[in-house]
Amino acid sequence: MKKIIILIVLLLVAMSVYGQSRGLITLDDAIFNAALQIQDGLRNGSRIIVYQFQSQNSRLSEYVLRELFDILVNFRSFTVLDRTSQEVINDELNYQYNTSAGMISDESLADITRRLGAQAIITGSLDDTGDEYRFRIRVIGTETTAADVSYVGRISKNDRRITAFLGREAGFTDNLGTGALNILLGLGSYIQGDISGGLTITAGYALSAGLFIVEAAFLDWDSQFVGVPATIGVATLGITLVYGFVRPFIYTRTPRLAHVIDNFKPEIVMSPNNRDLGLQITYTINY
């Protein structure tokens, strides 16, 4: 019996790892990861311009540019030129485009940027590949006109930030399917790009399995705690199953509520007399 329980736990953990190994991340994570790669790939003190990001929606592109700009500024590793410099580039590019044939080359873009005193220019795009989005960031050095940094991130088609900008929400059937997949250790949430939800569900299953193992392997029948871990385990499993079905609807339609739920942290604690086990819920406020 003990071996069967251990095998089941290992199978669930393996399925959870598979869900995370797809490599899908959120848009905000992709922006931050790109900023980290830029920080690693450029010299400290470099003068850079966050210039252009192409996507299906101008508001989405503007959001990415603002977020990337703010993160790079807060790193305090570079001198990030402001929007005035970007407007100068736009004016110059418009003039060149109207007075020459064809598209503006990387060399022309780098030349204009170099004249502004910048050493690198940052561009990017969000491409729809059918089953996911590809988030791309490229940093072009103004001296060599070569790509100094290149970052690619894979984002779920159900990313809530992107769907908000594109005006598309997951339907009832989509959320129901995600909830059904969440039975497999939160796999549906991982695929959806909801890492916090997936980890919460995985943790619920792991806690429940751990309590069952404690009951089966470590407690004697005459122990005063017999039945307590199993009872809490059944309750935890039930809560996790319900949460797994409800989570997709919360995540795609009420992001603020999802954030609140993410900050609740249940844990098993001993009572003051050290004789009884209890479930304690704490809440953390981030500001």
N, C-alpha and C positions, 0 to 999 in steps of 0.2 A: 504494500500500500504506500509506504514511504517513497519507494522508488518511482511509482507512478506519479505521485504528487510532484516530485523533483523534476521528472521528465516534462510534465505539463508546464511547470514554471519556466524551464529552459526553452520550451517551444514558444511560449508567449513572449519571452524576452527576445528571442530570435526574430519573431514577427515584428516586434517593435523596432528592432534595429533595421529591418528591411524597410519599414515605413519611413525611417529617417534617412536611410541611405539613398533615397531618390534624389537628394540634394536640392530640393525645392526650398526656397527661402522667401521672405516677404520683401516687398519693395523697399521698405525702410531699412531692412537688414542689408539689401543689395547696395543701397546708397552708402551706408556706413562702411561696408566691406570695401567698396571702391575707394572711399576716402582713406582707409587704412593702407590700401595698396599704393595709392598715390603718395602717402606719407613715407612708405618704405622705399618707393622707387625714385623719389626726387631728393635732391640735396636740401638740407635745412637752409632756410633763408631765401629759397628761390622765389622769384616773382612770377605769379601765375594768374591766368584768367579763366574763370569758369564761363565758357562762352555759349555753347549750344547743345541742346538735347532734343532729339527728334522722336515723336511718338504720335499716336492717333489723336491726341487731344492737347491743345495748347496749354490748358490749365495744368494738365498732368506734367507737361514738359517744364513749365514754370515752377511747379512744386519741386521737381527733382533738382533743378538748378539752384533754387533757394536753399533747399536742405543741404546739398553738397557744398554750397558756398559757406553756409553757417558752420558746418562741421569742420571744414578746412580752416576757417578763421579761428575757431575755438581750439584747434590743435596748436596754434601759435608756432607752427614750424615754417610757415611760408608768409610771404606778403601777397595777399589775395587782392588783386585790383578790383575796384568797384564797378558799378554799372555804367558810370560815365565813360570809362575806357571801352566797355563793350559797345556803347553807342557809337563811339568813334570808329570802331572796326566795322560796324554795320554800315555806317555812312560811306566808308571807303570801299567796302565790298559792293555796295549798291552802285557806286560810281563805276567801279571796274567792270561789273557785270553788264551795265548798260552801254559800256563803250568797247566791249570786247566780245568775241564769240565764245560760246561754251560756258562751262561751269568754272567757278573759282577753284583753283588747285590748292593742295595743302601748302605748296611752296609760297603762293601768294598770301594765304592766310597767315602763315608763319612770318612772312616778311612784314606784314602790317603789324602783327603782334610785337615783333622785335622792335619796331620803331617806337612803340609805346613803352619800351623798356622791360617787357615781359620775357621770361625765359622759357615759358611753356604755356600752351593753350589746351583747355580741356573740352572735349566734345563727347557726345554719347548718343545712344538710341535705345528704344524699346521695340523689339521685333516680335510679332505674333507668329509662332512656329506651328500653330494648330492645336497642340495639346499643352503648351506652356508658353511663357514669355521669355525672351532672352534679353537681359539687361546688359548693355555694353557701354563701357567707358574707355576712352582713349586719350592719352596725353601726348601731344606733339611738341617736341623740342624745337624752339625757334632757330637754333643754330644749325641743327642737322636735318630738320624737317622729318625726322624719323620718329616712330612711336616709342617714347620712353617708357610708358606704362600702358598696359592693356588689361582690362578686367571684364570678365563675363560671368553673370549670375543667372541662375534659372529660377523663374518665379511662377507660382501656380496661377492658372487661369482664373481661380476664384479669390485671388488676393483682394482683400476688402478695400485697400487704398485705391487700387487700379479700377475696381468695379465702381467705386464711388465717383471717380472722375469720368469714367466712360458711360455712366448712367445705366449700368447693368447690375442687377442683383440676382443672386442665385434664387431660383424658384423653389416652391414647396417640395417638388419631386427631387431636385438636386440636394436640398438639405436633408430630406428623408434618406436618400441614398448614402450621404455622408454619415448620418447617424447610424445607419445599419453597419457601415464599415467600421465605425468606432467600437463595435463589439470586439474587433480584433486589435485590442490594445491601443485604441485611438488612431488606427490607420487612416480613417477617413479624414480626421482633422489634420494629420501630417500631410496628406495629399492636397488638402485644401490650402495648405500654407499656414494653418493655425497651429504653430509650434507649441504655444502656451497651453492650448486646449488639449493637444495630443499628449504632452508631457503630464498634464494633470490626470488624464484618463489612465495613462500607463502607470502612474504612481498609485492610483486607486486600485488597479488590478494587482500591482506588486504588493501593496500593503495588505490587501485581502488574502493573497496567496501566502504571504509571510505569516499571517495570523493562523491560517489553517495548518501550516507546517508546525508552528509552535504548539498548537493543540494536539496534533497527531504525534509529534516526535519528542516533545520535551515535557509533557505533563503526564503524571501518573493518574490513574483513575481515582485515587483517594485524595488528590490535591484539591485544595479549596478553590483553585482557579479553573477547574475543569468546566468547560463549556463557555467560559468568558471570552477567550480569544476567538472561538468559532462563531459565537453570537455577534461579536463586533465585526468579524470578517464577513459574515453574511450581510450585515447592515451596510458595510462599506462597499461590498460588491453590488448591492442593489442601488445604492446612491450613485455609484460609478456608471452603471448601466443607464440609469435615468439621465444623468448628466451627459453621457455620450450621445444620447438621442437629442437632447435639448440644445447642446452646445452649438451645433451648426446654425441654428436659427438665431441664437444670441450673437454669434460672431459676425454673421453677415448683415444683420439688421440693427443691432444695438451694440456698437463697438464699445461705448462707454460702460455699459453694464458688464460686458465681457471683461473689461479692465478691472472693474470692482471685484468680480468673481475670482479673477486671477490672483488677487491679493489675499484671499482667504486661505489660511494654512492649517489644515487639520493635523492633529498629532495625538498619539497615545501617551497618556501621562498617568502616574501613580497618584492616588489620593494621599492626603497628608498623613494618614495612618499606615500607608504603604501596604494596604490589604486589598484594595480594589483598583481595577483599571477603569479608566474613563477616556472619553473622546473630547479633546479640547480644540476649539477653533479660535485662531488668532487672526488679526487683520493688520496689515501694514499699509501706511499711507505714504506714497511717494510724492515729493514736492521739490 
